[in-house]
């Protein structure tokens, strides 16, 4: 079930956080930067993963951190590998593919709750009115709570029903 909430996603009590990145992401802006600041090993491990595998948009990379947190890095944005390249824009096809992959991971039953921002609407450049229906379509009937952070409020805990 999806619960739209207001607050700071970094303060979630959910067991996992999902966010959008590019295959060549530097984790230097938006939520990716905040996640890098909270878990520095995340960005380092992502860079290693990207250099080894050269991931493509539409893929999903899962990172596990201290305390059992899982970060689902959804490759929603375009982006070429190589020195000096910048992340590109997200696409509906990439977002949809990532959400299908995320759903598959969540159906394994290991993750009991998920926090998700307004995916692909920051650096990804997409309109929320295009992305929101995809989130509802792919995650809306999951048996776990999905906390969709639609309003950012720095330093504020969201009212996450069931937590």
Residue pairs with C-beta under 8 A, 6 or more apart in sequence:
1 140
1 142
1 143
1 144
1 145
1 146
2 135
2 136
2 139
2 140
2 146
2 148
3 145
3 146
3 147
3 148
3 160
3 161
4 148
4 150
5 147
5 148
5 149
5 150
5 151
5 158
5 159
5 160
6 149
6 150
6 151
6 152
6 153
6 156
6 158
7 149
7 151
7 152
7 153
7 156
7 157
7 158
7 159
8 152
8 153
8 154
8 155
8 156
8 157
8 158
9 17
9 31
9 115
9 117
9 149
9 152
9 158
10 34
10 35
10 38
11 155
11 156
11 157
11 158
12 115
12 147
12 149
12 158
12 160
13 113
13 160
13 163
14 113
14 114
14 115
14 145
14 147
14 160
14 163
15 68
15 69
15 70
15 111
15 112
15 113
15 114
16 69
16 70
16 71
16 72
16 111
16 113
16 114
16 115
17 35
17 69
17 70
17 71
17 72
17 114
17 115
17 116
18 71
18 72
18 73
18 74
18 102
18 114
18 115
18 116
18 119
19 31
19 32
19 35
19 71
19 72
19 73
19 74
19 116
19 117
19 119
20 74
20 75
20 76
20 77
20 90
20 95
20 98
20 119
20 120
20 123
20 124
21 27
21 32
21 46
21 73
21 74
21 75
21 76
21 77
21 87
22 57
22 75
22 76
22 77
22 78
22 79
22 87
22 88
22 123
23 50
23 54
23 55
23 56
23 57
23 59
23 75
23 77
23 78
23 79
23 80
23 81
24 50
24 79
24 80
24 81
24 82
24 85
24 86
24 87
25 32
25 46
25 50
25 77
25 79
25 87
26 43
26 87
27 33
27 35
27 36
27 42
27 43
27 46
28 36
29 122
29 123
30 122
30 123
31 117
31 122
32 43
32 123
35 42
35 43
35 71
36 42
36 43
39 63
39 65
39 66
39 69
39 71
41 65
42 63
42 65
42 71
45 63
46 61
46 63
46 73
49 55
49 61
50 81
51 81
54 81
55 61
55 75
56 75
57 75
57 76
57 77
57 78
57 79
57 91
57 94
58 75
58 93
58 94
58 97
58 98
58 101
59 75
59 97
59 98
59 101
60 72
60 73
60 74
60 75
60 98
60 101
60 102
60 105
61 72
61 73
61 75
62 70
62 71
62 72
62 73
62 105
63 70
63 71
63 73
64 70
64 71
65 71
70 111
72 102
72 105
72 114
74 95
74 98
74 99
74 101
74 102
74 119
75 94
75 98
76 90
76 91
76 94
76 95
76 98
76 119
76 120
76 124
77 87
77 88
77 89
77 90
77 94
77 120
77 123
77 124
78 87
78 88
78 89
78 90
78 91
78 94
79 85
79 86
79 87
79 88
80 88
87 123
89 124
89 125
89 126
90 120
90 124
90 125
90 126
91 126
92 126
92 130
92 131
92 134
95 119
95 120
95 124
95 126
95 131
95 134
96 134
96 138
99 134
99 135
99 137
99 138
99 139
100 138
102 138
102 139
103 138
103 139
103 142
105 111
106 114
106 139
106 142
106 144
107 142
111 144
112 144
113 144
113 145
113 146
113 147
113 160
113 162
113 163
114 139
114 144
114 145
114 146
114 147
115 146
115 147
115 149
115 160
116 135
116 139
116 146
116 147
116 148
116 149
117 149
117 152
118 128
118 131
118 132
118 148
118 149
118 150
119 131
119 135
120 126
120 131
121 127
121 128
121 131
128 150
135 146
135 148
139 146
140 146
145 160
145 161
145 162
145 163
147 158
147 160
149 158
